[in-house]
């Protein structure tokens, strides 16, 4: 796709109002990075704001480094807290920055608290908002992310969608078609870059393993749910060694409920610190299967052709089940164990290409931004 040309790039950058790109949690950085690179290649003025929602360096700094984003222009340093606390701090700290910068548009990505807070802060100041990864729906309002998705899309002037189901969701909610542009999946842009570099990554897994990640409240917040998870991990490791990059939130819950030692005693289970992006991609592409409650990992495994079991009752990415390698397991760990056995026999569905998941989404996003704003 050919983007609009700028006659005098250096002069244009000086005189332009900048686009403001927002990130704050692990998945955000992978989505923002290709867009930021595409804008910089075009010499389009842009700024990066990190809300600091993931204040742990293992969940933010390492991704800034791996993805070549550099130091953010702004950091709200909101840290941890309840949903209300973090959103409130973001609104309070973002407002003076937005009032001073008056960006061309605020670009938010994904569905975390940072996404909603910055969209709301911008909308209150009558600043244009573009939402990347708009229209995804789990249809489960008990998920905080679902509320974030719904409200962010209502506040956004430009809704940049990854797939046909997202377009349909927005139309069904009464969003004008003129505000919807399907651009594809920008996560695949970062994944393709990571695949080029992951061969030189420091992590070297064994000959065969399952890769697992868990952090959602339904799986880790109560002692009962954690006990079920640990039983599953122990049984899965009897089939094939398990690699477990441990989210800081999950680690805290294990210690809180007195289950840390039980986890550490599971044979053939290796507990890893949170991995950098390239290291994680290296693990993912070599795994026999991935078991997760994450959203974005469903997309990456579908592109890579790696079997993925989703330990949730719903998914906002149904295309990863329809055309990818994912399968919903709900909270049924026994069913997940049976599916792992099937995977080990080599009996798993093959992915089919998903339109516009081609590594060029960022270019289409920039084209849509320049056309609209």
VOPAGU-2260 file (C-alpha; in pm, 1 decimal, decimal comma):
REM VOPAGU-2260
SITE   aa  ch    i         X         Y         Z
SITE  UNK   A    0       0,0       0,0       0,0
SITE  UNK   A    1     139,1     342,2     -98,6
SITE  UNK   A    2     126,7     600,9     176,5
SITE  UNK   A    3      82,3     974,8     116,8
SITE  UNK   A    4     411,3    1152,4      40,5
SITE  UNK   A    5     549,5    1441,5     240,9
SITE  UNK   A    6     723,6    1700,7      21,5
SITE  UNK   A    7     963,7    1834,2     284,9
SITE  UNK   A    8     988,2    1573,9     561,9
SITE  UNK   A    9    1217,8    1768,8     797,4
SITE  UNK   A   10    1009,2    2084,2     781,3
SITE  UNK   A   11     690,4    1879,8     810,9
SITE  UNK   A   12     807,7    1707,8    1129,0
SITE  UNK   A   13     887,2    2042,2    1291,2
SITE  UNK   A   14     548,2    2187,7    1204,9
SITE  UNK   A   15     329,1    1884,0    1259,5
SITE  UNK   A   16     122,7    1812,5    1561,4
SITE  UNK   A   17     243,9    1468,0    1667,2
SITE  UNK   A   18      52,4    1146,1    1695,1
SITE  UNK   A   19      63,6    1020,4    2053,7
SITE  UNK   A   20      98,0     641,9    2087,5
SITE  UNK   A   21       6,3     484,9    2420,9
SITE  UNK   A   22     140,8     167,8    2581,8
SITE  UNK   A   23     134,8      42,1    2935,8
SITE  UNK   A   24     124,5    -337,6    2951,2
SITE  UNK   A   25     321,4    -617,7    2787,0
SITE  UNK   A   26      90,8    -674,2    2484,4
SITE  UNK   A   27      74,6    -300,3    2414,1
SITE  UNK   A   28     444,8    -272,1    2340,6
SITE  UNK   A   29     432,8    -534,6    2065,1
SITE  UNK   A   30     139,4    -355,5    1902,2
SITE  UNK   A   31     279,9      -4,8    1931,5
SITE  UNK   A   32     632,4     -85,2    1809,4
SITE  UNK   A   33     553,7    -149,7    1438,5
SITE  UNK   A   34     330,6     159,5    1421,7
SITE  UNK   A   35     598,4     377,8    1578,0
SITE  UNK   A   36     859,2     243,9    1334,4
SITE  UNK   A   37     627,7     303,4    1037,7
SITE  UNK   A   38     560,8     662,5    1145,0
SITE  UNK   A   39     931,3     729,0    1201,7
SITE  UNK   A   40    1021,0     584,6     860,3
SITE  UNK   A   41     777,8     830,9     706,6
SITE  UNK   A   42     917,6    1112,7     924,2
SITE  UNK   A   43     573,3    1168,4    1071,9
SITE  UNK   A   44     589,7    1343,2    1409,6
SITE  UNK   A   45     502,8    1102,2    1690,2
SITE  UNK   A   46     548,0    1058,3    2064,0
SITE  UNK   A   47     534,8     753,8    2290,0
SITE  UNK   A   48     362,8     756,3    2629,1
SITE  UNK   A   49     409,8     471,0    2875,7
SITE  UNK   A   50     142,0     471,7    3143,6
SITE  UNK   A   51     355,5     250,3    3365,2
SITE  UNK   A   52      65,0      10,2    3420,7
SITE  UNK   A   53     317,5    -274,5    3417,1
SITE  UNK   A   54     576,1    -111,6    3640,0
SITE  UNK   A   55     778,0    -433,3    3677,3
SITE  UNK   A   56    1088,3    -401,6    3451,5
SITE  UNK   A   57    1037,9    -766,0    3347,9
SITE  UNK   A   58     704,1    -669,9    3194,5
SITE  UNK   A   59     788,0    -333,3    3040,7
SITE  UNK   A   60    1154,4    -228,5    3018,5
SITE  UNK   A   61    1261,3    -553,0    2854,7
SITE  UNK   A   62    1002,9    -507,2    2579,0
SITE  UNK   A   63    1103,5    -147,2    2518,3
SITE  UNK   A   64    1458,8    -276,2    2473,3
SITE  UNK   A   65    1379,6    -579,1    2259,9
SITE  UNK   A   66    1145,3    -391,7    2028,0
SITE  UNK   A   67    1377,3     -94,4    1984,4
SITE  UNK   A   68    1121,2     155,9    2110,1
SITE  UNK   A   69    1373,1     361,7    2302,9
SITE  UNK   A   70    1291,1     567,9    2609,5
SITE  UNK   A   71     926,9     684,1    2610,8
SITE  UNK   A   72     869,9    1057,1    2576,2
SITE  UNK   A   73     631,6    1044,8    2872,8
SITE  UNK   A   74     588,2     801,5    3161,0
SITE  UNK   A   75     290,3     829,0    3395,2
SITE  UNK   A   76     438,6     577,4    3643,0
SITE  UNK   A   77      94,8     476,6    3768,7
SITE  UNK   A   78     213,0     144,9    3915,3
SITE  UNK   A   79     -18,7    -114,9    4061,9
SITE  UNK   A   80    -358,1     -81,3    4229,2
SITE  UNK   A   81    -721,8    -161,5    4173,1
SITE  UNK   A   82    -878,2     -98,8    3834,3
SITE  UNK   A   83   -1036,1     222,4    3963,8
SITE  UNK   A   84    -712,5     344,5    4121,3
SITE  UNK   A   85    -495,8     288,8    3814,8
SITE  UNK   A   86    -748,2     439,2    3572,3
SITE  UNK   A   87    -796,2     741,9    3799,7
SITE  UNK   A   88    -420,1     801,5    3826,2
SITE  UNK   A   89    -383,1     776,8    3449,2
SITE  UNK   A   90    -660,2    1031,4    3390,4
SITE  UNK   A   91    -510,9    1274,2    3640,0
SITE  UNK   A   92    -153,7    1244,2    3512,2
SITE  UNK   A   93    -236,8    1231,1    3140,5
SITE  UNK   A   94    -454,7    1542,4    3125,8
SITE  UNK   A   95    -178,2    1806,4    3158,3
SITE  UNK   A   96      36,7    1621,4    2905,0
SITE  UNK   A   97    -248,5    1610,8    2653,2
SITE  UNK   A   98    -335,4    1976,3    2714,8
SITE  UNK   A   99      22,0    2081,0    2647,4
SITE  UNK   A  100      90,1    1848,4    2353,0
SITE  UNK   A  101    -252,6    1870,9    2183,3
SITE  UNK   A  102    -169,2    1571,8    1960,4
SITE  UNK   A  103    -298,3    1514,8    1612,5
SITE  UNK   A  104    -463,8    1200,5    1750,3
SITE  UNK   A  105    -418,7     966,7    2046,6
SITE  UNK   A  106    -353,8     609,0    1934,9
SITE  UNK   A  107    -447,8     342,5    2187,5
SITE  UNK   A  108    -404,0     -31,5    2140,0
SITE  UNK   A  109    -556,5    -346,4    2285,9
SITE  UNK   A  110    -786,5    -368,2    2585,2
SITE  UNK   A  111    -599,6    -295,6    2909,2
SITE  UNK   A  112    -676,3     -20,9    3160,1
SITE  UNK   A  113    -426,1     207,0    2986,1
SITE  UNK   A  114    -629,9     175,8    2665,9
SITE  UNK   A  115    -953,4     290,9    2825,2
SITE  UNK   A  116    -801,7     559,7    3047,1
SITE  UNK   A  117    -611,1     734,0    2768,7
SITE  UNK   A  118    -906,6     714,1    2529,1
SITE  UNK   A  119   -1126,7     872,6    2794,3
SITE  UNK   A  120    -871,7    1141,1    2880,8
SITE  UNK   A  121    -839,8    1234,5    2513,5
SITE  UNK   A  122   -1214,7    1230,0    2446,2
SITE  UNK   A  123   -1278,5    1461,6    2743,3
SITE  UNK   A  124   -1043,3    1713,0    2580,9
SITE  UNK   A  125   -1207,8    1668,6    2238,5
SITE  UNK   A  126    -892,9    1509,4    2098,0
SITE  UNK   A  127    -929,8    1246,1    1823,9
SITE  UNK   A  128    -880,8     883,5    1929,5
SITE  UNK   A  129    -779,6     586,0    1713,4
SITE  UNK   A  130    -817,7     235,2    1856,3
SITE  UNK   A  131    -594,7     -38,7    1718,3
SITE  UNK   A  132    -743,0    -386,8    1763,3
SITE  UNK   A  133   -1094,9    -248,7    1781,0
SITE  UNK   A  134   -1407,5    -461,9    1770,1
SITE  UNK   A  135   -1285,9    -773,4    1949,3
SITE  UNK   A  136   -1548,9    -914,6    2184,4
SITE  UNK   A  137   -1559,7   -1208,2    2426,6
SITE  UNK   A  138   -1925,2   -1124,4    2509,8
SITE  UNK   A  139   -1832,5   -1178,7    2874,0
SITE  UNK   A  140   -1869,8    -861,0    3078,7
SITE  UNK   A  141   -1720,8   -1022,7    3388,1
SITE  UNK   A  142   -1384,8    -969,7    3214,7
SITE  UNK   A  143   -1246,0    -621,1    3286,3
SITE  UNK   A  144   -1094,5    -622,9    2937,3
SITE  UNK   A  145   -1438,4    -657,0    2780,0
SITE  UNK   A  146   -1558,1    -339,2    2950,5
SITE  UNK   A  147   -1240,8    -164,9    2832,4
SITE  UNK   A  148   -1301,9    -279,2    2473,6
SITE  UNK   A  149   -1664,1    -166,3    2464,3
SITE  UNK   A  150   -1600,5     177,6    2612,1
SITE  UNK   A  151   -1284,0     245,4    2412,9
SITE  UNK   A  152   -1461,4     169,4    2086,4
SITE  UNK   A  153   -1747,8     403,7    2178,6
SITE  UNK   A  154   -1497,3     682,7    2245,6
SITE  UNK   A  155   -1288,0     630,8    1931,4
SITE  UNK   A  156   -1311,0     827,0    1608,2
SITE  UNK   A  157   -1121,8     564,9    1406,8
SITE  UNK   A  158   -1161,0     192,7    1473,8
SITE  UNK   A  159    -880,4     -16,2    1325,4
SITE  UNK   A  160    -982,8    -381,4    1325,0
SITE  UNK   A  161    -784,1    -704,2    1284,2
SITE  UNK   A  162   -1049,2    -939,4    1142,1
SITE  UNK   A  163   -1399,2    -967,4     988,4
SITE  UNK   A  164   -1561,9   -1070,3    1318,2
SITE  UNK   A  165   -1442,2    -742,7    1473,3
SITE  UNK   A  166   -1604,9    -544,6    1191,2
SITE  UNK   A  167   -1931,3    -734,1    1243,5
SITE  UNK   A  168   -1927,5    -669,5    1618,3
SITE  UNK   A  169   -1888,4    -295,9    1568,0
SITE  UNK   A  170   -2163,0    -278,0    1306,3
SITE  UNK   A  171   -2395,8    -471,8    1537,6
SITE  UNK   A  172   -2327,7    -212,8    1810,5
SITE  UNK   A  173   -2427,0      71,1    1579,8
SITE  UNK   A  174   -2079,7     205,6    1501,0
SITE  UNK   A  175   -2091,2     387,0    1163,6
SITE  UNK   A  176   -1911,1     197,2     889,1
SITE  UNK   A  177   -1725,5     517,7     800,8
SITE  UNK   A  178   -1530,2     490,5    1128,5
SITE  UNK   A  179   -1422,9     126,5    1075,1
SITE  UNK   A  180   -1110,0      29,2     881,3
SITE  UNK   A  181    -982,3    -328,1     873,7
SITE  UNK   A  182    -603,3    -321,5     882,4
SITE  UNK   A  183    -510,8    -672,2     996,8
SITE  UNK   A  184    -317,5    -784,5    1300,8
SITE  UNK   A  185     -26,4    -561,4    1400,8
SITE  UNK   A  186      95,5    -824,4    1649,8
SITE  UNK   A  187     203,7   -1030,9    1348,8
SITE  UNK   A  188     428,7    -743,7    1237,7
SITE  UNK   A  189     623,6    -773,3    1564,4
SITE  UNK   A  190     613,3   -1152,2    1555,0
SITE  UNK   A  191     773,4   -1164,7    1210,8
SITE  UNK   A  192    1050,5    -933,4    1330,0
SITE  UNK   A  193    1101,8   -1151,7    1636,7
SITE  UNK   A  194    1125,2   -1466,0    1425,4
SITE  UNK   A  195    1409,7   -1307,1    1229,5
SITE  UNK   A  196    1598,8   -1240,7    1553,1
SITE  UNK   A  197    1493,7   -1520,9    1787,7
SITE  UNK   A  198    1752,6   -1765,0    1651,9
SITE  UNK   A  199    2013,7   -1557,0    1832,3
SITE  UNK   A  200    1807,1   -1542,5    2150,5
SITE  UNK   A  201    1967,2   -1662,9    2471,2
SITE  UNK   A  202    1699,2   -1912,8    2574,7
SITE  UNK   A  203    1762,8   -2269,4    2461,2
SITE  UNK   A  204    1480,5   -2510,5    2551,0
SITE  UNK   A  205    1514,6   -2887,6    2556,4
SITE  UNK   A  206    1409,3   -3137,9    2291,0
SITE  UNK   A  207    1040,9   -3124,3    2381,0
SITE  UNK   A  208     825,9   -2927,7    2625,8
SITE  UNK   A  209     491,0   -2764,3    2690,3
SITE  UNK   A  210     497,0   -2385,3    2734,2
SITE  UNK   A  211     239,4   -2250,6    2980,7
SITE  UNK   A  212     138,5   -1905,5    3106,4
SITE  UNK   A  213    -132,4   -1814,1    3357,5
SITE  UNK   A  214    -226,8   -1481,5    3512,5
SITE  UNK   A  215    -602,4   -1423,3    3486,7
SITE  UNK   A  216    -805,9   -1398,0    3809,6
SITE  UNK   A  217   -1022,8   -1700,3    3726,8
SITE  UNK   A  218    -713,3   -1921,5    3723,4
SITE  UNK   A  219    -487,8   -1776,0    3992,5
SITE  UNK   A  220    -673,5   -1553,8    4237,8
SITE  UNK   A  221    -815,1   -1809,8    4482,8
SITE  UNK   A  222    -641,7   -2091,8    4664,4
SITE  UNK   A  223    -884,9   -2343,6    4514,8
SITE  UNK   A  224    -819,6   -2231,4    4157,0
SITE  UNK   A  225    -444,0   -2233,6    4214,9
SITE  UNK   A  226    -460,6   -2583,1    4365,7
SITE  UNK   A  227    -641,7   -2709,8    4054,2
SITE  UNK   A  228    -382,1   -2541,0    3835,3
SITE  UNK   A  229     -91,9   -2700,6    4024,1
SITE  UNK   A  230    -251,3   -3043,8    3995,1
SITE  UNK   A  231    -279,8   -2990,4    3620,3
SITE  UNK   A  232      80,5   -2874,5    3591,0
SITE  UNK   A  233     202,3   -3182,5    3776,7
SITE  UNK   A  234       5,9   -3420,9    3552,7
SITE  UNK   A  235     107,0   -3235,9    3234,8
SITE  UNK   A  236     475,0   -3254,1    3332,8
SITE  UNK   A  237     442,1   -3632,9    3355,9
SITE  UNK   A  238     366,1   -3633,0    2982,8
SITE  UNK   A  239     630,7   -3380,2    2874,6
SITE  UNK   A  240     846,5   -3127,0    3064,1
SITE  UNK   A  241     674,2   -2795,2    3129,0
SITE  UNK   A  242     828,8   -2447,9    3089,8
SITE  UNK   A  243     643,9   -2192,8    3304,4
SITE  UNK   A  244     737,4   -1823,3    3266,2
SITE  UNK   A  245     579,5   -1692,0    3583,7
SITE  UNK   A  246     384,3   -1367,0    3581,1
SITE  UNK   A  247     459,8   -1150,5    3888,9
SITE  UNK   A  248      88,0   -1148,3    3974,2
SITE  UNK   A  249      73,6   -1528,2    3974,5
SITE  UNK   A  250     388,3   -1549,6    4186,4
SITE  UNK   A  251     232,0   -1321,0    4446,9
SITE  UNK   A  252     -85,1   -1529,8    4461,3
SITE  UNK   A  253     113,5   -1851,4    4503,6
SITE  UNK   A  254     301,9   -1705,0    4798,5
SITE  UNK   A  255     -10,9   -1551,2    4947,4
SITE  UNK   A  256    -191,5   -1886,3    4946,8
SITE  UNK   A  257     108,3   -2086,5    5066,0
SITE  UNK   A  258     145,5   -2287,5    4744,6
SITE  UNK   A  259     486,2   -2171,8    4625,1
SITE  UNK   A  260     676,9   -2469,2    4764,8
SITE  UNK   A  261     427,2   -2712,0    4616,0
SITE  UNK   A  262     482,3   -2559,6    4272,5
SITE  UNK   A  263     860,3   -2566,7    4313,1
SITE  UNK   A  264     853,0   -2938,7    4397,7
SITE  UNK   A  265     680,6   -3046,2    4075,0
SITE  UNK   A  266     917,3   -3267,5    3879,2
SITE  UNK   A  267    1000,5   -3174,7    3518,9
SITE  UNK   A  268     853,4   -2828,2    3563,6
SITE  UNK   A  269    1091,8   -2537,8    3510,3
SITE  UNK   A  270     989,2   -2204,1    3659,7
SITE  UNK   A  271    1120,2   -1914,0    3450,8
SITE  UNK   A  272    1131,4   -1542,9    3516,3
SITE  UNK   A  273     915,4   -1339,6    3273,0
SITE  UNK   A  274    1089,7   -1357,1    2936,4
SITE  UNK   A  275    1183,2   -1083,4    2694,0
SITE  UNK   A  276     980,6   -1080,1    2375,3
SITE  UNK   A  277    1238,2   -1245,2    2151,6
SITE  UNK   A  278    1311,7   -1509,2    2414,6
SITE  UNK   A  279     942,2   -1582,7    2452,5
SITE  UNK   A  280     890,9   -1616,8    2078,0
SITE  UNK   A  281    1187,0   -1853,5    2068,4
SITE  UNK   A  282    1021,3   -2066,8    2336,1
SITE  UNK   A  283     681,3   -2052,5    2172,3
SITE  UNK   A  284     789,6   -2160,4    1826,1
SITE  UNK   A  285     974,7   -2463,7    1968,8
SITE  UNK   A  286     701,4   -2580,4    2205,8
SITE  UNK   A  287     500,1   -2895,6    2145,2
SITE  UNK   A  288     197,7   -2698,4    2264,2
SITE  UNK   A  289     109,3   -2381,5    2452,0
SITE  UNK   A  290    -142,0   -2372,3    2736,6
SITE  UNK   A  291    -243,8   -2020,3    2835,1
SITE  UNK   A  292    -514,0   -1782,1    2951,5
SITE  UNK   A  293    -361,5   -1498,2    2746,9
SITE  UNK   A  294    -521,7   -1322,3    2454,0
SITE  UNK   A  295    -235,4   -1228,9    2225,4
SITE  UNK   A  296     -62,0   -1564,9    2253,1
SITE  UNK   A  297    -357,4   -1719,3    2069,1
SITE  UNK   A  298    -271,3   -1501,4    1770,7
SITE  UNK   A  299      98,8   -1579,2    1777,3
SITE  UNK   A  300      53,9   -1955,7    1807,6
SITE  UNK   A  301    -196,5   -1953,1    1521,2
SITE  UNK   A  302      54,9   -1781,0    1297,1
SITE  UNK   A  303     331,9   -2016,7    1409,4
SITE  UNK   A  304     116,3   -2329,5    1373,1
SITE  UNK   A  305     171,9   -2431,0    1736,9
SITE  UNK   A  306    -124,1   -2600,5    1914,9
SITE  UNK   A  307    -276,5   -2372,9    2178,4
SITE  UNK   A  308    -516,0   -2463,4    2460,8
SITE  UNK   A  309    -697,3   -2161,9    2604,9
SITE  UNK   A  310    -789,5   -2202,3    2971,9
SITE  UNK   A  311   -1085,9   -1967,2    2953,2
SITE  UNK   A  312   -1457,4   -2005,1    2887,6
SITE  UNK   A  313   -1462,2   -1735,3    2618,8
SITE  UNK   A  314   -1226,8   -1573,9    2370,1
SITE  UNK   A  315   -1232,8   -1237,4    2198,7
SITE  UNK   A  316   -1036,2   -1393,4    1913,0
SITE  UNK   A  317   -1269,9   -1655,5    1763,6
SITE  UNK   A  318   -1079,1   -1644,2    1435,8
SITE  UNK   A  319    -791,0   -1819,5    1615,3
SITE  UNK   A  320   -1025,9   -2112,4    1675,5
SITE  UNK   A  321   -1191,7   -2100,0    1334,0
SITE  UNK   A  322    -873,8   -2066,3    1126,6
SITE  UNK   A  323    -588,7   -2093,6    1376,0
SITE  UNK   A  324    -460,4   -2353,4    1620,0
SITE  UNK   A  325    -651,4   -2257,1    1934,7
SITE  UNK   A  326    -914,7   -2450,2    2126,8
SITE  UNK   A  327   -1118,8   -2331,2    2425,5
SITE  UNK   A  328   -1086,1   -2549,3    2734,9
SITE  UNK   A  329   -1289,3   -2345,7    2981,6
SITE  UNK   A  330   -1172,3   -2440,9    3331,7
SITE  UNK   A  331   -1164,2   -2813,5    3251,2
SITE  UNK   A  332    -807,9   -2921,4    3322,5
SITE  UNK   A  333    -894,1   -3288,4    3269,8
SITE  UNK   A  334   -1008,8   -3208,7    2916,3
SITE  UNK   A  335    -687,9   -3011,2    2863,5
SITE  UNK   A  336    -480,2   -3314,0    2967,7
SITE  UNK   A  337    -667,4   -3528,5    2717,0
SITE  UNK   A  338    -604,6   -3273,3    2442,7
SITE  UNK   A  339    -233,4   -3265,0    2527,9
SITE  UNK   A  340    -224,6   -3639,8    2470,7
SITE  UNK   A  341    -386,7   -3588,2    2131,7
SITE  UNK   A  342    -129,6   -3322,2    2046,3
SITE  UNK   A  343     156,5   -3554,5    2139,1
SITE  UNK   A  344      15,9   -3805,5    1890,6
SITE  UNK   A  345      43,0   -3543,3    1617,1
SITE  UNK   A  346    -333,4   -3516,9    1578,5
SITE  UNK   A  347    -405,6   -3145,6    1573,1
SITE  UNK   A  348    -568,9   -2911,1    1327,2
SITE  UNK   A  349    -350,8   -2725,2    1080,5
SITE  UNK   A  350    -387,3   -2347,1    1065,6
SITE  UNK   A  351    -524,6   -2171,1     762,0
SITE  UNK   A  352    -396,7   -1827,6     657,5
SITE  UNK   A  353    -586,6   -1538,2     813,4
SITE  UNK   A  354    -636,2   -1242,5     575,6
SITE  UNK   A  355    -418,3    -937,6     646,4
SITE  UNK   A  356    -211,5   -1116,2     912,3
SITE  UNK   A  357      86,7   -1058,9     688,6
SITE  UNK   A  358     329,6    -828,0     870,2
SITE  UNK   A  359     204,2    -516,2     688,4
SITE  UNK   A  360     -65,2    -403,5     932,1
SITE  UNK   A  361     137,7    -106,7    1058,4
SITE  UNK   A  362     166,2      35,3     707,3
SITE  UNK   A  363    -211,4       9,4     666,2
SITE  UNK   A  364    -261,4     171,4    1007,9
SITE  UNK   A  365     -41,5     467,3     915,2
SITE  UNK   A  366    -225,5     504,6     584,9
SITE  UNK   A  367    -559,8     511,7     771,4
SITE  UNK   A  368    -427,5     761,1    1028,2
SITE  UNK   A  369    -299,9    1002,9     765,4
SITE  UNK   A  370    -619,6     974,0     566,3
SITE  UNK   A  371    -843,8    1040,7     867,9
SITE  UNK   A  372    -637,1    1293,0    1067,9
